[in-house]
Every structure is written in C-alpha cells, then in structure tokens.
Amino acid sequence: MTDNTDNGNRRSVLFICKRAIDDPIVNQVSRELDQTIVRATTPLDGLAQSRAGDFALILVGYSGDAQGMLDTIRAVRANPRSSRTPIVAVGLPQPMPFPQELLYDVGAIAVLTEPLSPTILRAKARFYIDAFDSQRERRRAEAELEQTRSRLERIVEAAELGIWSWDIAADRVEADTRMAALFGVAPERRLDAPIADYLAAIHSDDVAPTVAQIDAAIAGAGGYAATYRIRAGNGWRWMIARGHVEYGADGAPREVHGVVMDATRQREAEQQLRATEERYRTVFDSIDEGLCVIDMLYDTEGRPCDYRFVEANPAFIKHTGLADAVGRTIREMVPGHEQHWFDIYGQVAATGEAVRYENEAKGLDRWYDVYAVRLGGPENRRVAVLFTDITERRRSEAALRRMAADLSEANRLKTEFLATLAHELRNPLAPIRSGLQFIRRAPGDLDAVARVQDIMERQLDHLVNLVDDLLDVARITRGQVELRRERIELATVLAAAAETSMPLIEAARHGFDLRLPGEALALDADPTRLTQVVSNLLNNAARYTPKGGSIVLAAAREGDEAVVTVSDNGIGIAPDKLDDVFRMFTQVGQAQQPGSGGLGIGLSLVRSLVELHGGSVGAASTGTNAGSVFTVRLPLAADAAPSLPAGEAGDTGSQVAEDAPATGCSVLVVDDNRDAAETLAALLNMMGHRAPVANDGRQALRMLPSLMPDVVFLDLGMPGMSGYEVAAAIRQDPRLAGIRLVALTGWGGEADRAKTSAAGFDEHLTKPATVEAIEEVLRRV
C-alpha cells in the first residue's frame, strides 16, 4: 500500500486493489478534482488511514481475482465505518468474468469496465465527493447551531430578570433589586411598594392594556403575558412580562407572581428587520422594471426545461402581459417559450455567474433586456430576473435602420434625378439658344426663321411639360391636387390621350392600334387627369420601344371596373424591377434604352392620379426585350347617361365670349425679371396693346395714378414688395378701383388660384404664358 497524500489536497477517495497498480486514469481524475487518492490492498489497511466516515468514495479495482473483488466489496460494506460510503467497482474486463448483478448484490453502486473512461469516472467521483462535502458541511453547521443554542440557553439562564410578587389584599409588591431598578422604585421600598409605584413607570398608552391583562388573570384566566414600555432616562425601554395568579384554599386569588425581561434589543432588531423587509418590498413593488424570482426545473437528464415563478412585482404584468404568474411555470402560460431562456437561467443557477443580455421571446412577441443573478447557493436553483421590455426600442431601431436605408436610397435617387433633370432641361434649351442665335444672324431668311421658331416652340412646350410634371408631383405629395370630377366617356379620354401622344409615337415610327370598348363606359372622373394618365403610359411605351415597334391601347369592362391596357413590344422590364417602375425618379430601362429621356416621375404620377380616382395600376413583363403591359383599373360610374361634352350643353355665352374680338388696351407689366417683362411687353405691343414696364412694386405704384392702365400683369414673387402687397395697395386706393389685376406666377394649382383670388386678383396667369392664354385672359378682363 502506498499513500501519496500531501497537506494541500483533500483525502476523500480510497482506492483498494490487491495489486499495487498505478492507474493513469485514476491519477488524472484525482488531479482534476484536486484529490489525493489513498491506496490500499485491503479494506482494513485503507480504513485505518482515515477517521471514521472520512472517505467520500471507495474505488475497488479488479486484480484478476473475481471472487476476491466480491469479498473486498462485501468487507467494505460490512465495516460500520464504511457501510454507507459509495463503492464503485473499476477496471473489470469485457466480457465480465461473472454477472454484473453480483457486484450490486454485495454493495457496489456503480461498475466501470475497461477501457476506463475518465469522463465517466470524473462525473461520478465529482458527484459523490460533492455530496460528501455537502454532508460534512451540514454536520459542521449542525454542530455550530447546537453550540449556539447551548450558549444562548446559558445566557438566558444567566440573564438578570426582574422578579416580583404582589400581595393583592395588602397591595404590597415584593421585588428583587433588578425589578426595582428597572421601574425606578427606591431600594428601601422594593419589598413593600404598592403596585401603583410600578404602574407609574409604564408608558401611559400601555398602562390600561397591562392592567386589563392582570385583572383578567386575577378574575380566572390564571396567567398573563404583556409587552409594554417603561421609562428609562429620557427614553423608553420595551419589557416582556409573564405572570401567574396564586389562589388560596378558599379559591380566592391571593398573590400574583411574575418576571419581567428587557426586550428592547429584540424589539429594535424586529423593527429593523421589519423596516428592511418593508424597504425590500417597497423597492420590489415600486421598481418600474419587471422583477421576478424563479425556481429552475429540470428534466430526467438534468437539463433545465422550465421554471416556476416564486415572486413577481406589479410591473411584471406590464412587461410580459402575464397575470397570476406566481406559483405557475412559464411552460403553462407560454408553451412555446424558447429553450435558450432555460439554458441561460440554468447556467446562472449552476455557476452563480450573473449575466446581462438582450434576447427575443417569440412566444410573447417581445424583446427583453435582462439581468439574471442566482439567489443563495447552487442547491436552491433559484434565480432573480430583472428585465425590461425593449420591443418598441428594437422596432424603432429597425425602423431607423430601414429609414437610413431609405434615405440613402432616396439620396441616390435624388442625385440621379438632379443629373437627369439637368440633362432634360439642357435638351430643349440647346435648340432654343441655337434658334435665337440663328434668328439674330439671319433674320431675313423668313422660311428658315419660321422653321426655327417651330422647333423652338416645340422645345419650349417640352420644357413646360417637364415643369408641369414636377409641379404635379409636388402637389400630389403635399395633398394639394383636387380632382374636377364629371361624368365622362372612357372612349373620349382614350382618344384625347392618343392624340396628345401621337407626335412622339409617329416620330419613332411606331405602329399604333387603338382598341376602343364595344360599349359606352361611363366614369365619374377628372378628364384632364385621366388623359394625362393614359398619355404618360403611351409616352412611356414610345420612349422604351425601339423604333418601328408596336403599341396597343385597349379598354374593356370587367365587372364594375373599366380596364385600360397599354402594351408594347419594347425593351420590357426585369421581373425583379416590376415593383420599382412606379417609384419616384426611377428609370429601370435607361440602361437598355439610352437617351429615352424623361425624369423618372411619369409612372409615379400615373399611380398617384389613378389612386386618387379610387383605381389601381400595375405592370407586367416576362423579362427584358419581351415588351411590357401596363394595366389601369378604374371604378365605373353608376348607370347614367354621360354628360354632354363641353360646348354641346347649350352654353352659348362662353362661345360668344371666345368669338368676341379683343380690342387694344393699356397693360402695365410688373416683373423684377427685366428680360421676362420686356419680352412680355413686346408680345403685348405686337398684339396691338400698349404695354409699359415696371421692374418693382414701388415703381408700379408710382406709375399707376398717371398711367391708369386697364390691366396690370403683376408678378407675385418680387423682392422688397411682393405682388400680393402691391395688389393690396391698389385695392385700398379708390382712384385705382377700375384697374383689373392679373397674377403672373409659376404656381398654377387650385390652391394657388384661390389664394390670388382672395388677395383681390381678377385673373391668374401661369408662367410661361402662351399667346392664347394671354388673349383669353385679356378677353375676360
């Protein structure tokens, strides 16, 4: 037998083997568990090296002698000092030389065969050693508790108690020195003072209850127990009093015998404990975060699988939505609670290491910020969990990330749009500038000048259309578009849209097929806006179809809807881009059809206008170079005869007004842009009117009394004094009451017209104004 013990390691394992072997697996496990193995060849030799019950585990090794191994285990189990020590048989060969049941019959609790697994041996050894240490610690704690109890009993026995007896008939109290001192009774009176002297020392609030208890004892209760305060210097001390009544032979009460003990410290300790508990409960209940205490639950294999709520504060319900949780398990309330919660809390309970983390509880549809810490020792498996519902924060963070991505995408689209806008504006400006230079150099070539003027007018119309589209998008974005609904025929809208887009279609030499519905389809809609919708779709098809392509505009009825389709055999749309074509500033086909033009707002405008009508629009394509189909669905009007087109309803007044010739009149043009003012004045003079110019509001007001024009064309956005301010000054001057005011502005929406009308303007002219628009305004004023 060898003993390799040293003073630094614990000696809780005995290894008995008839052969003097040095098993490397046993040595490895002993080092890992910080144990020194006590080795012996017989049970008696091994047990002699230790105090009774000192071994946590006994290993019995196989030495080739099966019967000898059984006898060794039997002898260990028969020894009173090791009768309850766990025995593990190790090193048995496979197959075993005898039935394994024999080992259990003689007292082994586990059998480990060759090859010996260090993992299994380590697990079993750790379990029994930990159990042995826990039991030894419990015995030590019990011994200390017993010593403390004995010491307290001796202290109580040695304590100075106040002892007294009261002769009821004589009203004489006989007290010991301690009693008299506590109650402030003079030493010479301690044997014959009346009970009133003692009651005088008691707090006034406690006298009546104490006397009542003594009287009850005298009346037949026999004994009493009271707690009261007595005066002690400038303060009060708490006393515990116990007593009993002694009766005479005739059954009448004769004396009361009692003891008193100073309970001030006990009372203060109770109050401190109560205050501590109240503070704990106040914090526990008032904290805004969810707080609960849980007991971990484990399956048969020792894995954490559930937990039971022991305590929960009021905020628990707010953060979880779970009511009446105490006493119930989380699996009962949330069957789908994820395993990762049990693993984390199980690790906290097992290791005692607190954790802080954020995780999702999908069963509760919430995210939590959690701090978990073990309460007490590992045997309790109790965990305190402080948590906060951060679902809204996580959603906000996700929304911010999406917003950041959207802003980044919007910034990219804005940059591309501005580059496209610059390109699109330069396209019409270039021929306009070239045409002006040509006219300046060759004004006498009238035919060439006429052709150049036609080109310039077309490019100016294109420029105006670009600006109009931008303004429409801005108005829709701000919710300022108001539809002028009326009963219309869909065929009329389609024909008007086709006529509007025909120059672009013919310029690209596309074939065009207009398929009108076989029945009248009436809509309650804005004809101008619907024409704009269909025209934009046709223009889009014309731009993104190679020259010589085919475009079809068709309409039909489907139930309560009118369905309009614009199809082409152009460059098509990739399937993953179908949802992008209606986004603002997006041109998904620009790479396939360079130079197709446009700002990428036409289809976005189409969708907005269609949705304002209560309809929908969609795009379809089987892929690139496979053409595309745009489908607009609009609700049909209730059955009714369509209203007559304008001009057929018998309104002859407007026709007469249009036919009435305009006569020359005096027009004051007020605009801070000198070039714009001069060109408009020149145009008015060419039309037969007199058109002086003022370049700011104050100059115009100075000119008006002497000039007294018939009409003032007044720019609104002038520096110093705006057009609105000039209009207000004119309307306040009685001398200028007959002058008609025409607002000259780049804003032409309904809200803009209502604003100028409220400011006193008679008409509203949108820049850049055509000759026809100017003539119409002058006719009306």
Secondary structure by P-SEA (a helix, b strand, c coil): ccccccccccccbbbbbccccccaaaaaaaaaacccccccccaaaaaaacccccccbbbbbbcccaaaaaaaaaaaaacccccccbbbbccccccccccaaaaaaacccccccccccaaaaaaaaaaaaaaaaaaaaaaaaaaaaaaaaaaaaaaaaacccccccccccccbbbbcaaaaaaacccccccccccaaaaaaaccccaaaaaaaaaaaaaacccccccccccccccbbbbbbbbbbbbbcccccccccccccccaaaaaaaaaaaaaaaaaaaaaaaacccccbbbbbbbcccccccbbbbcccccccccccccccccccccccccccccaaaaaaaaaaaaccbbbbbcccccccccccbbbbbbcccccccbbbbbbbbaaaaaaaaaaaaaaaaaaaaaaaaaaaaaaaaaaaaaaaaaaaaaaaaaaaacccaaaaaaaaaaaaaaaaaaaaaaaaaaaaaaaaaacccccccccccaaaaaaaaaaaaaaaaaaabbbbbbbccccbbbbcccaaaaaaaaaaaaaaaaaaccccbbbbbbccccccbbbbbbbccccccccccccccccccccccccccccccccccaaaaaaaaaaaaccccccccccccccbbbbbbbbbcccccccccccccccaaaaaaaaccccbbbbbbbccaaaaaaaaaaaaaaabbbbbbbccaaaaaaacccccccccccccccccccaaaaaaaaaaccccccbbbbbbcccccaaaaaaaaaacccccccccccaaaaaaaaaac
